[in-house]
């Protein structure tokens, strides 16, 4: 009986250790998304632009990642650049609202292993990639960079064997006119 308890305790410890390893990747995804959300809040303060993270645009960003990964897996897809894969994903029915202009930004989420690289340097690399002009796609004129209010969504996920951040932006629709005219 003592041997059984020892084996059960060892098995439980192994399961807990493996579950912690599995959660490590999820935590890095969540920390990357949280970093982008924090950065957008900081940009709002610095630029007098209102940014609103919406679940709808988070969902669109996730759909874009899912469809781009599906296109990557398709053997007939000749051009496997992330830009081309996201353009294919954006053209699929049901992914984007056909009447809305979007800007889609993307960046490779480097999973640095070396602890010698400061966190600020890792974050700068991500931001540099995210705001490079060749890493953005404008759909139906895209979101106006000079808009006073922007809605955005963020998703982090795999395209092929690499992890990417996708940010989808659109102008916040104007509130309907509630004044009545006599």
C-alpha positions as CSV (number, residue, x, y, z in Angstrom):
1,X,0.0,0.0,0.0
2,X,2.9,2.4,0.8
3,X,4.4,1.7,-2.6
4,X,1.1,2.5,-4.3
5,X,0.8,5.8,-2.5
6,X,4.4,6.7,-3.5
7,X,3.7,5.8,-7.1
8,X,0.4,7.8,-7.0
9,X,2.2,10.8,-5.5
10,X,4.9,10.6,-8.2
11,X,2.3,10.3,-11.0
12,X,0.4,13.3,-9.6
13,X,3.6,15.3,-9.4
14,X,4.5,14.4,-13.0
15,X,1.0,15.4,-14.2
16,X,1.2,18.7,-12.4
17,X,4.6,19.4,-13.8
18,X,3.5,18.6,-17.4
19,X,0.4,20.7,-17.0
20,X,2.5,23.7,-15.9
21,X,4.7,23.2,-19.0
22,X,1.6,23.2,-21.2
23,X,0.4,26.4,-19.5
24,X,3.6,28.2,-20.2
25,X,2.8,28.7,-23.9
26,X,-0.7,29.9,-23.1
27,X,0.7,32.4,-20.6
28,X,3.1,33.8,-23.3
29,X,0.2,34.2,-25.7
30,X,-1.9,36.0,-23.0
31,X,1.1,38.2,-22.0
32,X,1.7,39.2,-25.7
33,X,-2.0,40.1,-26.1
34,X,-2.0,42.0,-22.8
35,X,1.2,43.9,-23.9
36,X,-0.6,44.9,-27.1
37,X,-3.7,46.0,-25.2
38,X,-1.5,48.1,-22.8
39,X,0.4,49.6,-25.7
40,X,-2.8,50.7,-27.4
41,X,-4.0,52.3,-24.2
42,X,-0.6,54.1,-23.9
43,X,-1.0,55.3,-27.5
44,X,-4.4,56.6,-26.7
45,X,-2.9,58.8,-24.0
46,X,-0.1,60.0,-26.3
47,X,-2.1,60.7,-29.4
48,X,-5.5,61.9,-28.1
49,X,-7.1,59.0,-30.1
50,X,-9.6,56.8,-28.4
51,X,-9.0,53.1,-28.9
52,X,-11.6,50.5,-28.0
53,X,-10.8,46.8,-27.8
54,X,-14.0,45.0,-28.9
55,X,-14.8,41.3,-28.7
56,X,-16.1,41.4,-32.2
57,X,-12.7,42.5,-33.6
58,X,-10.9,40.1,-31.4
59,X,-13.0,37.4,-33.0
60,X,-12.2,38.8,-36.5
61,X,-8.5,38.8,-35.7
62,X,-8.8,35.1,-34.5
63,X,-10.7,34.2,-37.7
64,X,-8.0,35.8,-39.8
65,X,-5.3,33.7,-38.0
66,X,-7.4,30.5,-38.4
67,X,-8.0,31.0,-42.1
68,X,-4.4,32.1,-42.8
69,X,-3.2,28.9,-41.1
70,X,-5.7,26.9,-43.1
71,X,-4.4,28.5,-46.3
72,X,-0.8,27.8,-45.2
73,X,-1.8,24.1,-44.9
74,X,-3.3,24.1,-48.4
75,X,-0.8,22.5,-50.8
76,X,-2.2,24.6,-53.7
77,X,-1.3,27.8,-51.9
78,X,1.8,28.9,-53.8
79,X,2.7,32.1,-52.0
80,X,3.1,31.3,-48.3
81,X,4.1,34.8,-47.1
82,X,2.1,35.8,-44.0
83,X,0.9,38.9,-45.9
84,X,-0.4,36.8,-48.8
85,X,-2.0,34.2,-46.4
86,X,-3.8,37.0,-44.4
87,X,-5.0,38.5,-47.7
88,X,-6.5,35.2,-48.7
89,X,-8.1,34.9,-45.3
90,X,-9.5,38.4,-45.5
91,X,-11.2,37.6,-48.8
92,X,-13.1,34.5,-47.4
93,X,-16.8,35.0,-46.9
94,X,-17.9,35.7,-43.4
95,X,-14.5,36.8,-42.1
96,X,-14.8,40.6,-42.6
97,X,-17.8,42.8,-42.9
98,X,-17.8,43.8,-46.6
99,X,-19.0,47.3,-45.9
100,X,-16.3,48.2,-43.4
101,X,-12.7,49.4,-43.9
102,X,-10.0,47.6,-42.0
103,X,-6.3,47.8,-41.4
104,X,-4.8,44.5,-40.5
105,X,-1.4,44.5,-38.9
106,X,0.7,41.5,-38.1
107,X,4.0,40.6,-36.6
108,X,5.9,37.4,-35.7
109,X,5.8,36.8,-32.0
110,X,9.4,35.8,-31.4
111,X,9.6,33.4,-28.4
112,X,13.0,34.4,-27.1
113,X,14.6,31.8,-24.9
114,X,17.6,33.8,-23.7
115,X,17.1,35.6,-20.4
116,X,19.9,38.0,-21.3
117,X,17.8,39.9,-23.7
118,X,15.9,42.6,-21.7
119,X,12.1,42.5,-21.9
120,X,11.9,46.0,-23.3
121,X,14.1,45.0,-26.2
122,X,11.8,42.0,-27.0
123,X,8.8,44.3,-26.9
124,X,10.5,46.9,-29.1
125,X,11.2,44.1,-31.7
126,X,7.5,43.2,-31.7
127,X,6.3,46.8,-32.1
128,X,8.8,47.5,-34.8
129,X,7.5,44.5,-36.8
130,X,3.8,45.3,-36.0
131,X,4.0,48.9,-37.4
132,X,6.2,48.2,-40.5
133,X,4.2,49.3,-43.6
134,X,4.9,45.9,-45.3
135,X,3.3,44.2,-42.3
136,X,-0.1,45.9,-42.8
137,X,-3.0,45.3,-45.2
138,X,-5.7,47.8,-45.9
139,X,-9.1,46.4,-46.8
140,X,-11.7,48.7,-48.4
141,X,-9.5,51.8,-47.7
142,X,-8.6,50.6,-44.3
143,X,-8.9,52.5,-41.0
144,X,-7.9,56.1,-41.2
145,X,-4.7,56.6,-39.3
146,X,-5.8,60.1,-38.4
147,X,-9.2,59.0,-37.0
148,X,-10.2,60.3,-33.5
149,X,-11.6,56.9,-32.5
150,X,-10.6,53.4,-33.5
151,X,-11.9,50.0,-32.6
152,X,-9.4,47.2,-32.6
153,X,-9.0,43.5,-31.9
154,X,-6.0,41.4,-31.1
155,X,-5.3,37.7,-31.5
156,X,-2.2,35.6,-31.1
157,X,-1.8,32.2,-32.7
158,X,0.0,30.0,-35.2
159,X,0.3,30.3,-38.9
160,X,2.3,27.2,-39.9
161,X,4.8,26.5,-37.2
162,X,5.3,30.2,-36.1
163,X,3.4,32.3,-33.7
164,X,2.0,35.7,-34.9
165,X,0.1,38.6,-33.5
166,X,-2.7,40.0,-35.6
167,X,-4.2,43.4,-34.9
168,X,-7.4,44.5,-36.7
169,X,-8.4,48.1,-36.7
170,X,-11.4,50.0,-37.9
171,X,-12.9,53.4,-37.4
172,X,-15.4,53.6,-34.6
173,X,-18.8,54.2,-36.2
174,X,-20.3,57.6,-35.4
175,X,-23.1,57.6,-33.0
176,X,-26.5,58.0,-34.6
177,X,-28.0,61.5,-34.6
178,X,-30.6,61.5,-31.8
179,X,-31.7,65.0,-32.3
180,X,-35.2,65.5,-33.7
181,X,-36.0,68.1,-36.2
182,X,-39.4,69.8,-36.1
